[in-house]
Amino acid sequence: MREGMTLDLLLFQAYGASGQALLEQALTLNPGLADLGPMIPLGATVTIPDKPAADPFRARRVVSLFG
């Protein structure tokens, strides 16, 4: 973690765009973290949720090579 890191950014760096959906869960895992302000202080211990399981029904962009 580096100076000026927010919980949103930490989750984004760990999980990509799907990490933003885990913000509420991360705050639940870290009681008192929101009281420290928007920036996570250096040296603070933060527990992040497990990576969400892949959704097999999520739509994926299709690329056609032949037309």
C-alpha positions, 0 to 999 in steps of 0.5 A: 500500500502507498500513501494516499491510497483509498479503499476503492483504489485498493479493491480496484488494484486487487480485483479490477472493476469487480472490486468496486462491488466489494466496498461495503463488504470490505468496510464490514471486515474492517470496523473503524476503517471509515473513521480514519478518513478517506485515505488509508493511513500508512501502517494500517492493516486492511482485510480485503474480501476474497475474490468473487467467483466468476459468473459463468453467465456473464456476457462476453464480447464476441470478436469475429475473425471472418466477417 
